[in-house]
Amino acid sequence: MRFISFLVMLSFVIPLATRGAAEAPQATGEKKVSDGCEHVGFYLHGGWVFDYPLAPRTWQRDDFKNMFALLGRMGFDTVMLWPLFEALPMPLSEGDAEQLRAFRPTVDDARAAGLRVWIAQCPNLTTSAELRAKPWRERNPYPVMRTIRFDNPAEKDAYFEHRAAMMKIVNNADGYVTIDGDPGGYAGAKPQDFVDIFLRDAATLAAHGERPGKQEVIPWVWCGWGTKGVWQEPIEPFLRAQYELLSKQLPESSGLLPGRSHREGHANGRINIKLMEEYHLEKRSTLIMYETVEFEPTPPAAKLQFDLIRTNLREEAANLGRLRGVMANDQQPVMALPNIWFFVRCARDPAYMAKSDAEVLYDLADFLGGDREALAAAWSCLTRKLSELPADLPARLRALELGKNAAYIPGGPKRYLDILARQVESQRRLLAAMTLPMAMDAERAAAVAEGVKAVVSWWQVHHFVFGNDPGSPFEWSCVSNLQRDPFAAWALQAVPAESRKAVCAAAVPLVGEALPEATAKKILAELLQTQ
């Protein structure tokens, strides 16, 4: 999808049996689907803040450097970063310029790892000067985001001067990507104004880029520039106007990043793919397949999306050989390694889609150099029964000695194994709570409180709070649907309606130190629907 959305995405399941490569549609372009993609990229989404090492916003230079090496070893050749330039208020202060200079070597690290590196930006957003009180990486820009209107000449010129000042410092990337909205844009914005962004950026790179003539400006065509709000009106007319101008005015050397949603009928579906084909822009396009690897926003969790990856790549089979490449996105790569692995293997060789889920997990375990059974169980723990999660699994995970590829996981292999172990411990504890005696209200309160503590024990590993400030209290929206939904359904079934208020009251003190009393009251009332 996009840079940010404050709506929690509803999960869905696409039932799809693992099929052989022979069933995949054949390409009609220059290559057969079996040839795979020339370029495969990954967007490290840095817009959300939660605990290290799960969120890229918390990474230091060495973490990025390691992730670049890991992506390259997996088979990626392109990485896109969103450093959140939007959290640097205009005009650029010397203190913020210094922080940008400190980020610049991270771009060099990606290129040294053999990756093309793209920098992503919003089209017309900045923030209030009050953010300068905090270091750049700790800023939450969303509550104080400002939209720059391009129909105000003075405001427009000041913004582009600020934008150019940032690009002059971070002038060493291979490509500079700008999304058409979500966030950014405003109702009635003119299509030519969106195109002018790239003409101005191209001029900045020609004059100040590290490698003039070899650095691209790349429109991310997503939700329609000039709409009255994301997904609030039909977007195809706005997108068509963009394609019409971009096809004529975009510098010939520059590419295009059309984006598609994970399914038709949701967000933009495949509208951008159809328009890309209509305007014959395939050879200039890298397709970003949003939410194929991971929904956004989503709490960190061991959540496999292999069937969705198979489905989406098969839907684009006819295009894979004609595009410049494909790209996936993720905001919690440490937890999504199985999905990241499967996406790149399938994009490089579509025949890999025929592998079973178990085979894919075993292949990743071999790549990392660890116990196949233990790692596969950890990666799929949220969909397993209690009997399928041995009591000694967390200890086995923590005792593993992984191979050289695992050394590049941000935070290090030991911390990674501990994170997996803690997810397993949380899930085992939750499943066990749901088997406790429930004959009396006191027993019901004890079981419900134990389940809450199990869920919170995992949240305390990541503290994901969506777009809220770090330190915001626990909410059910911060829990993966793979834990939240079964627990909520069980609680409503196990606790009779006439007992729910009493059970809530009795469970609050049993939650104890896991949550503050006020938060415990709130989330228990929501769980048992007593509000």
C-alpha positions as CSV (number, residue, x, y, z in Angstrom):
1,M,0.0,0.0,0.0
2,R,1.5,3.3,1.0
3,F,3.6,5.2,3.4
4,I,1.1,5.3,6.2
5,S,-2.5,4.6,7.1
6,F,-4.0,5.1,10.5
7,L,-6.7,2.5,9.8
8,V,-6.0,-1.0,11.1
9,M,-6.3,-3.3,8.1
10,L,-8.7,-6.2,8.4
11,S,-7.1,-9.5,7.7
12,F,-8.4,-12.0,5.2
13,V,-7.6,-15.5,4.1
14,I,-7.3,-16.7,0.6
15,P,-7.7,-20.5,0.5
16,L,-5.3,-21.7,-2.1
17,A,-3.7,-25.1,-2.3
18,T,0.0,-25.2,-3.2
19,R,0.1,-25.9,-7.0
20,G,2.8,-26.8,-9.4
21,A,4.5,-24.3,-11.6
22,A,2.8,-25.8,-14.6
23,E,-0.5,-24.3,-13.4
24,A,0.8,-20.8,-13.4
25,P,-0.3,-18.6,-16.4
26,Q,2.2,-18.2,-19.2
27,A,3.7,-14.8,-20.0
28,T,2.8,-13.3,-23.3
29,G,5.7,-10.8,-23.4
30,E,9.4,-11.2,-24.2
31,K,10.0,-13.9,-21.6
32,K,8.3,-16.9,-20.2
33,V,7.1,-16.6,-16.6
34,S,9.7,-19.2,-15.7
35,D,12.4,-16.6,-16.4
36,G,11.5,-14.5,-13.4
37,C,12.3,-10.9,-12.9
38,E,15.4,-8.9,-13.8
39,H,15.3,-6.8,-10.6
40,V,13.7,-7.7,-7.3
41,G,13.5,-4.9,-4.7
42,F,12.5,-4.5,-1.1
43,Y,11.0,-1.5,0.6
44,L,12.2,-1.1,4.2
45,H,9.2,0.8,5.5
46,G,10.5,3.2,8.3
47,G,7.3,5.1,9.0
48,W,6.3,3.2,12.2
49,V,8.0,3.3,15.6
50,F,8.2,0.3,17.9
51,D,11.0,-1.5,19.7
52,Y,14.4,-2.4,18.5
53,P,15.3,-4.4,16.5
54,L,11.9,-5.0,15.0
55,A,11.3,-1.5,13.5
56,P,13.7,0.0,10.9
57,R,13.1,3.4,12.5
58,T,15.1,2.2,15.5
59,W,18.1,0.8,13.5
60,Q,21.6,2.3,13.6
61,R,23.9,2.3,10.6
62,D,25.3,-1.2,11.4
63,D,21.8,-2.6,11.5
64,F,21.0,-1.3,8.0
65,K,24.4,-2.4,6.8
66,N,23.6,-6.0,8.0
67,M,20.1,-5.9,6.5
68,F,21.5,-4.9,3.1
69,A,23.9,-7.8,3.2
70,L,21.1,-10.2,4.2
71,L,18.8,-8.9,1.4
72,G,21.6,-9.4,-1.1
73,R,22.3,-12.9,0.1
74,M,18.6,-13.7,-0.2
75,G,18.6,-12.5,-3.9
76,F,17.4,-8.9,-3.8
77,D,19.3,-6.3,-5.8
78,T,17.4,-3.1,-4.9
79,V,16.4,-1.6,-1.6
80,M,14.1,1.4,-1.0
81,L,14.4,3.4,2.2
82,W,12.0,6.0,3.7
83,P,14.3,8.0,6.0
84,L,11.3,10.3,6.8
85,F,12.6,13.5,5.4
86,E,9.2,14.8,6.3
87,A,10.2,14.9,10.0
88,L,12.8,17.6,9.1
89,P,10.9,20.9,9.3
90,M,11.4,23.6,6.7
91,P,13.6,25.5,6.3
92,L,16.4,22.9,7.0
93,S,18.2,23.8,10.2
94,E,21.9,23.2,10.6
95,G,21.3,20.7,13.3
96,D,18.9,18.7,11.0
97,A,21.4,19.0,8.1
98,E,24.0,17.4,10.3
99,Q,21.7,14.5,11.1
100,L,21.1,14.1,7.3
101,R,24.9,14.0,6.7
102,A,25.1,11.2,9.3
103,F,22.5,9.2,7.4
104,R,24.3,9.6,4.0
105,P,26.8,6.8,4.6
106,T,23.9,4.4,5.0
107,V,23.1,4.9,1.4
108,D,26.8,4.1,0.6
109,D,26.5,0.9,2.6
110,A,23.6,-0.3,0.5
111,R,25.5,0.4,-2.7
112,A,28.6,-1.3,-1.3
113,A,26.5,-4.4,-0.6
114,G,25.7,-4.6,-4.3
115,L,22.2,-3.1,-4.0
116,R,20.6,-0.2,-6.0
117,V,19.3,2.1,-3.3
118,W,16.2,4.3,-3.7
119,I,15.1,7.1,-1.3
120,A,11.4,7.5,-0.9
121,Q,9.7,10.8,-0.1
122,C,6.2,12.3,0.2
123,P,5.2,14.9,-2.4
124,N,4.3,17.9,-0.4
125,L,4.6,17.3,3.4
126,T,6.6,18.9,6.1
127,T,6.2,19.3,9.9
128,S,6.2,22.0,12.6
129,A,9.4,23.4,13.9
130,E,8.6,22.1,17.4
131,L,9.9,18.7,16.3
132,R,13.5,20.0,16.3
133,A,13.5,19.5,20.0
134,K,14.0,15.7,19.5
135,P,16.6,13.8,17.5
136,W,15.4,13.1,14.0
137,R,15.0,9.3,14.5
138,E,12.8,9.8,17.6
139,R,10.3,12.2,16.0
140,N,6.7,11.4,15.4
141,P,5.7,13.7,12.6
142,Y,2.1,12.6,12.1
143,P,0.3,14.8,14.7
144,V,2.1,17.9,13.4
145,M,2.2,17.2,9.6
146,R,1.8,20.2,7.3
147,T,0.5,20.0,3.7
148,I,2.2,22.3,1.3
149,R,-0.2,23.6,-1.4
150,F,1.3,24.1,-4.8
151,D,-1.3,26.7,-5.8
152,N,0.4,29.0,-3.4
153,P,3.6,30.1,-5.3
154,A,5.5,31.4,-2.3
155,E,4.8,28.2,-0.2
156,K,5.6,26.0,-3.2
157,D,8.9,27.7,-3.9
158,A,9.9,27.5,-0.2
159,Y,9.1,23.8,-0.1
160,F,11.1,23.0,-3.2
161,E,14.1,24.9,-1.8
162,H,13.8,22.9,1.4
163,R,13.4,19.6,-0.6
164,A,16.5,20.5,-2.7
165,A,18.5,21.3,0.4
166,M,17.9,17.7,1.7
167,M,18.6,16.1,-1.6
168,K,21.9,18.0,-2.0
169,I,23.1,16.3,1.2
170,V,21.7,12.8,0.5
171,N,22.7,13.0,-3.1
172,N,24.3,9.5,-3.4
173,A,21.2,7.3,-4.0
174,D,20.5,5.6,-7.3
175,G,16.9,6.7,-7.4
176,Y,14.5,9.2,-5.7
177,V,11.0,8.0,-5.4
178,T,7.9,10.2,-4.6
179,I,4.5,8.8,-3.9
180,D,1.4,10.6,-5.3
181,G,-0.4,10.5,-1.9
182,D,-1.1,8.5,1.3
183,P,0.2,10.7,2.7
184,G,0.4,13.9,0.7
185,G,-1.6,15.6,-1.9
186,Y,-4.8,17.7,-1.5
187,A,-8.1,18.0,-3.2
188,G,-7.9,19.7,-6.5
189,A,-4.1,19.4,-6.9
190,K,-3.2,19.7,-10.6
191,P,-1.6,16.7,-12.4
192,Q,1.1,19.0,-13.8
193,D,2.2,19.9,-10.3
194,F,2.9,16.2,-9.5
195,V,5.0,15.9,-12.7
196,D,6.8,19.1,-11.8
197,I,8.1,17.4,-8.7
198,F,10.2,15.1,-10.8
199,L,11.3,17.7,-13.2
200,R,12.6,19.8,-10.3
201,D,14.2,16.8,-8.6
202,A,15.9,15.8,-11.8
203,A,17.3,19.4,-12.1
204,T,18.6,19.1,-8.5
205,L,20.3,15.8,-9.3
206,A,21.8,17.1,-12.5
207,A,23.4,20.0,-10.7
208,H,24.2,18.4,-7.3
209,G,23.9,14.7,-7.6
210,E,26.9,12.5,-6.9
211,R,26.6,10.7,-10.3
212,P,24.8,13.1,-12.7
213,G,23.0,11.4,-15.5
214,K,23.0,8.0,-13.6
215,Q,20.4,8.8,-10.9
216,E,16.7,8.4,-11.5
217,V,13.6,10.3,-10.3
218,I,10.8,7.7,-9.9
219,P,7.1,8.5,-9.6
220,W,5.3,6.1,-7.2
221,V,1.9,6.1,-8.8
222,W,-0.5,4.9,-6.2
223,C,-3.8,6.5,-5.1
224,G,-4.3,9.5,-7.4
225,W,-2.8,13.0,-7.1
226,G,-5.5,15.6,-6.5
227,T,-8.2,13.4,-4.9
228,K,-10.2,14.7,-2.0
229,G,-8.8,12.0,0.2
230,V,-7.4,8.5,0.1
231,W,-9.9,6.1,-1.3
232,Q,-12.8,8.6,-0.9
233,E,-13.7,8.8,-4.6
234,P,-12.9,6.9,-7.8
235,I,-9.2,7.3,-8.4
236,E,-8.8,6.1,-12.0
237,P,-9.4,9.5,-13.6
238,F,-6.7,11.0,-11.4
239,L,-4.3,8.2,-12.1
240,R,-5.0,8.4,-15.9
241,A,-4.2,12.1,-15.9
242,Q,-0.8,11.3,-14.2
243,Y,0.1,8.5,-16.6
244,E,-0.8,10.8,-19.6
245,L,1.6,13.5,-18.5
246,L,4.3,11.2,-17.1
247,S,4.5,9.2,-20.3
248,K,5.3,12.4,-22.2
249,Q,7.4,14.5,-19.7
250,L,9.2,12.1,-17.4
251,P,13.0,12.1,-18.3
252,E,13.6,9.1,-20.5
253,S,16.2,7.6,-18.2
254,S,13.9,7.5,-15.2
255,G,11.6,4.7,-14.2
256,L,8.1,4.3,-12.8
257,L,6.9,2.6,-9.7
258,P,3.2,1.6,-10.2
259,G,1.7,0.0,-7.2
260,R,-1.1,-2.6,-6.7
261,S,-3.0,-3.7,-3.7
262,H,-3.1,-7.3,-2.6
263,R,-6.5,-8.0,-4.2
264,E,-9.0,-6.5,-6.6
265,G,-11.8,-4.5,-5.0
266,H,-9.5,-3.2,-2.3
267,A,-7.8,0.2,-2.4
268,N,-6.4,0.5,-5.9
269,G,-6.6,-3.2,-6.9
270,R,-4.8,-3.6,-10.2
271,I,-5.8,-0.2,-11.7
272,N,-2.2,1.0,-12.0
273,I,-1.2,-2.2,-13.8
274,K,-3.9,-1.8,-16.4
275,L,-2.9,1.9,-17.0
276,M,0.8,1.0,-17.1
277,E,-0.1,-1.5,-19.9
278,E,-2.4,1.0,-21.7
279,Y,0.4,3.6,-21.8
280,H,3.0,1.0,-22.7
281,L,5.3,1.7,-19.8
282,E,6.1,-1.8,-18.8
283,K,9.8,-1.6,-19.7
284,R,10.2,1.5,-17.4
285,S,8.2,0.1,-14.5
286,T,9.0,-1.7,-11.3
287,L,5.8,-3.1,-9.8
288,I,5.5,-2.6,-6.0
289,M,3.2,-5.3,-4.7
290,Y,1.9,-3.7,-1.6
291,E,0.9,-5.9,1.4
292,T,1.8,-9.1,-0.5
293,V,4.6,-9.8,2.1
294,E,2.9,-8.0,5.0
295,F,-0.2,-6.0,5.7
296,E,0.4,-2.4,6.7
297,P,0.0,-1.3,9.4
298,T,0.3,-4.5,11.4
299,P,1.7,-5.4,14.8
300,P,4.9,-7.5,14.7
301,A,4.1,-11.2,14.7
302,A,5.1,-14.5,13.1
303,K,2.5,-14.4,10.3
304,L,3.0,-16.3,7.1
305,Q,1.5,-15.0,3.8
306,F,2.8,-17.7,1.4
307,D,-0.6,-18.2,-0.3
308,L,-1.0,-14.5,-0.9
309,I,2.5,-14.3,-2.4
310,R,1.7,-17.2,-4.7
311,T,-1.6,-15.6,-5.7
312,N,-0.3,-12.1,-6.4
313,L,2.8,-13.3,-8.3
314,R,0.6,-15.6,-10.4
315,E,-1.7,-12.7,-11.2
316,E,1.3,-10.8,-12.6
317,A,2.8,-13.8,-14.3
318,A,2.3,-12.3,-17.8
319,N,4.2,-9.1,-16.8
320,L,7.1,-10.5,-14.9
321,G,9.3,-10.9,-17.9
322,R,8.4,-7.5,-19.3
323,L,8.8,-5.3,-16.2
324,R,12.1,-3.8,-15.0
325,G,11.3,-5.6,-11.8
326,V,9.1,-6.2,-8.8
327,M,9.2,-4.9,-5.2
328,A,7.7,-5.9,-1.9
329,N,7.3,-3.9,1.3
330,D,7.5,-4.5,5.0
331,Q,7.8,-2.5,8.3
332,Q,8.9,-5.4,10.6
333,P,11.4,-7.4,8.5
334,V,12.9,-9.2,11.5
335,M,9.5,-10.9,12.1
336,A,8.7,-11.3,8.4
337,L,11.8,-13.1,7.2
338,P,9.9,-16.2,5.9
339,N,7.7,-14.0,3.7
340,I,10.6,-12.0,2.5
341,W,12.5,-15.1,1.6
342,F,9.6,-16.7,-0.2
343,F,8.8,-13.5,-2.2
344,V,12.4,-13.1,-3.6
345,R,12.8,-16.8,-4.4
346,C,9.5,-16.9,-6.3
347,A,10.2,-13.6,-8.1
348,R,13.6,-14.9,-9.2
349,D,12.2,-18.4,-10.1
350,P,8.4,-18.7,-10.3
351,A,8.8,-22.5,-10.2
352,Y,9.6,-22.0,-6.5
353,M,5.9,-21.3,-5.9
354,A,5.2,-25.0,-6.2
355,K,7.1,-25.8,-3.0
356,S,5.0,-26.5,0.1
357,D,4.9,-24.2,3.0
358,A,7.0,-26.7,5.1
359,E,9.6,-27.0,2.3
360,V,9.9,-23.2,2.2
361,L,10.5,-22.9,5.9
362,Y,13.0,-25.7,5.8
363,D,14.9,-23.9,3.0
364,L,15.0,-20.7,5.0
365,A,16.2,-22.7,8.1
366,D,19.0,-24.2,5.9
367,F,19.9,-20.7,4.7
368,L,20.2,-19.4,8.3
369,G,21.9,-22.6,9.4
370,G,19.5,-23.7,12.1
371,D,17.4,-26.6,13.3
372,R,14.7,-27.1,10.7
373,E,11.9,-28.3,13.0
374,A,12.5,-25.8,15.7
375,L,12.6,-22.8,13.4
376,A,9.6,-23.9,11.3
377,A,7.6,-24.4,14.5
378,A,8.5,-20.9,15.7
379,W,7.7,-19.2,12.3
380,S,4.3,-20.9,12.2
381,C,3.5,-20.9,15.9
382,L,0.5,-18.6,15.7
383,T,-1.4,-21.1,13.6
384,R,-0.4,-24.2,15.5
385,K,-2.2,-26.1,18.3
386,L,-0.8,-26.3,21.8
387,S,0.1,-29.9,21.2
388,E,2.2,-28.8,18.2
389,L,4.3,-26.4,20.3
390,P,6.5,-28.5,22.6
391,A,7.2,-27.1,26.0
392,D,10.9,-27.2,25.4
393,L,10.7,-25.3,22.0
394,P,11.7,-21.9,23.5
395,A,14.8,-23.4,25.2
396,R,15.7,-25.2,21.9
397,L,15.5,-22.0,20.0
398,R,17.6,-20.1,22.4
399,A,20.3,-22.8,22.4
400,L,20.7,-22.8,18.6
401,E,23.9,-21.7,16.9
402,L,22.9,-20.3,13.5
403,G,25.2,-20.0,10.5
404,K,26.9,-17.0,8.8
405,N,23.8,-15.7,7.0
406,A,22.0,-15.2,10.3
407,A,24.8,-13.0,11.5
408,Y,23.3,-10.2,9.3
409,I,19.9,-10.2,11.0
410,P,19.5,-6.8,12.7
411,G,20.0,-7.2,16.4
412,G,22.1,-10.3,15.8
413,P,21.2,-14.0,15.8
414,K,21.0,-14.6,19.5
415,R,18.5,-11.7,19.9
416,Y,16.6,-13.0,17.0
417,L,16.3,-16.5,18.5
418,D,15.2,-15.0,21.8
419,I,12.5,-13.0,20.0
420,L,11.2,-16.1,18.3
421,A,11.3,-17.9,21.6
422,R,9.3,-15.2,23.3
423,Q,6.6,-15.3,20.6
424,V,6.3,-19.1,21.1
425,E,6.1,-18.6,24.9
426,S,3.3,-16.0,24.5
427,Q,1.4,-18.3,22.2
428,R,1.8,-21.4,24.3
429,R,0.7,-19.4,27.4
430,L,-2.4,-18.1,25.5
431,L,-3.4,-21.5,24.2
432,A,-2.9,-23.0,27.7
433,A,-5.1,-20.2,29.3
434,M,-7.9,-21.2,26.9
435,T,-7.9,-24.7,28.4
436,L,-8.2,-23.7,32.0
437,P,-11.3,-24.6,34.1
438,M,-14.2,-22.2,33.5
439,A,-17.0,-23.5,35.7
440,M,-17.1,-20.6,38.1
441,D,-16.7,-16.9,37.7
442,A,-13.4,-16.9,39.7
443,E,-12.0,-19.6,37.4
444,R,-13.2,-17.6,34.3
445,A,-11.5,-14.4,35.6
446,A,-8.3,-16.3,36.2
447,A,-8.3,-17.8,32.7
448,V,-9.2,-14.5,31.0
449,A,-6.5,-12.6,33.0
450,E,-3.9,-15.3,32.1
451,G,-4.8,-14.9,28.5
452,V,-4.4,-11.2,28.6
453,K,-1.0,-11.5,30.3
454,A,0.0,-13.9,27.6
455,V,-0.8,-11.5,24.9
456,V,0.7,-8.5,26.7
457,S,3.9,-10.5,27.2
458,W,4.5,-10.4,23.5
459,W,3.4,-6.8,23.1
460,Q,6.1,-6.0,25.7
461,V,8.7,-7.3,23.2
462,H,7.7,-4.7,20.5
463,H,5.4,-2.0,22.0
464,F,3.8,-1.3,18.6
465,V,1.3,1.6,19.0
466,F,0.6,2.5,15.3
467,G,0.9,6.2,14.7
468,N,0.7,7.1,18.4
469,D,3.7,8.4,20.4
470,P,6.0,5.8,21.8
471,G,5.0,4.9,25.3
472,S,1.2,5.0,24.5
473,P,-0.8,2.4,26.4
474,F,-1.6,-1.1,25.2
475,E,-4.7,-1.5,22.9
476,W,-6.2,-4.6,21.2
477,S,-5.4,-3.1,17.9
478,C,-1.7,-3.6,18.8
479,V,-2.2,-7.4,18.8
480,S,-2.0,-9.6,15.7
481,N,-5.4,-10.9,14.6
482,L,-3.9,-14.4,14.9
483,Q,-3.9,-14.0,18.6
484,R,-6.6,-11.4,19.2
485,D,-9.4,-12.9,17.2
486,P,-9.3,-16.5,18.6
487,F,-8.9,-15.2,22.1
488,A,-11.8,-12.8,21.8
489,A,-14.1,-15.4,20.3
490,W,-13.1,-17.9,23.1
491,A,-13.7,-15.4,25.8
492,L,-17.2,-14.4,24.6
493,Q,-18.1,-18.1,24.3
494,A,-16.6,-19.2,27.6
495,V,-18.0,-16.4,29.8
496,P,-21.8,-16.2,30.0
497,A,-23.3,-12.8,29.2
498,E,-24.7,-12.5,32.8
499,S,-21.2,-13.1,34.3
500,R,-19.1,-10.8,32.1
501,K,-19.1,-7.7,34.3
502,A,-18.3,-9.7,37.4
503,V,-15.5,-11.5,35.5
504,C,-14.1,-8.2,34.3
505,A,-14.0,-6.8,37.8
506,A,-12.4,-9.9,39.2
507,A,-9.8,-10.2,36.4
508,V,-8.4,-6.6,36.7
509,P,-6.3,-7.3,39.8
510,L,-5.2,-10.6,38.4
511,V,-3.7,-8.9,35.4
512,G,-1.4,-7.4,38.0
513,E,1.8,-5.6,36.9
514,A,1.3,-6.6,33.2
515,L,-0.8,-3.4,32.7
516,P,-1.8,-0.3,34.6
517,E,-5.2,-0.7,36.3
518,A,-7.0,1.8,34.1
519,T,-5.7,0.1,30.9
520,A,-6.6,-3.4,32.3
521,K,-10.2,-2.2,33.0
522,K,-10.5,-0.8,29.5
523,I,-9.2,-3.7,27.5
524,L,-11.0,-6.3,29.6
525,A,-14.3,-4.4,29.1
526,E,-13.6,-4.4,25.4
527,L,-12.7,-8.1,25.3
528,L,-15.9,-9.1,27.0
529,Q,-18.0,-6.4,25.5
530,T,-19.3,-4.9,28.7
531,Q,-18.9,-1.3,27.8
